[in-house]
Amino acid sequence: MAKPEQLYDKDFYAWALDQAAVLRQLPPTDGVDLGHLAEEIEDLGSEQLRKVTSQLRNLLAHLLKAAYSRNAQVLGPWRRECRAFQLDARDHYSASMRRRIDLEDVFRGARRMAVDDFEDAGEPVPALPSACPFALDDLLDPDFNFDTALERLRLLNH
């Protein structure tokens, strides 16, 4: 097993959970609130996980809107936003999060966001996929390609 300082640099989420568990096992110490300290460290790790799932949800929602919108003028801005969401997800992702990310749940949220945006824009809501057509590795790929992702989504309706 990696040393805590190595784990901190390699996988902050795993480090935070590990350190919180260690703190909870320590005997009470005067002047140190170990329970709340452990909770705060665990929350720091959980915040990283929330950032990743939020960015993935935003990425998927924007991909859905870009793939199915009738307004071609939105592609440029949504391409840039998708790139930003994908890069942010990659920046905060660590391997230990994999088992905690429910991609289908993330996709359901993205789908709801896309439906809301279609309705708010006065566009008819298209038939959107009911299941996520991407694997986590697809979305976190350093060579992620917006156009390839759009094509995958568009092919689902043909």
Secondary structure, DSSP 8 states (H G I E B T S, - for coil): ---HHHHHHH-HHHHHHHHHHHHHHS--BTTB-HHHHHHHHHHHHHHHHHHHHHHHHHHHHHHHHHHH-S-GGGHHHHHHHHHHHHHHHHHH--GGGGGG--HHHHHHHHHHHHHHHHHHTT-------SS--S-HHHHH-TT--HHHHHHHHHHTT-
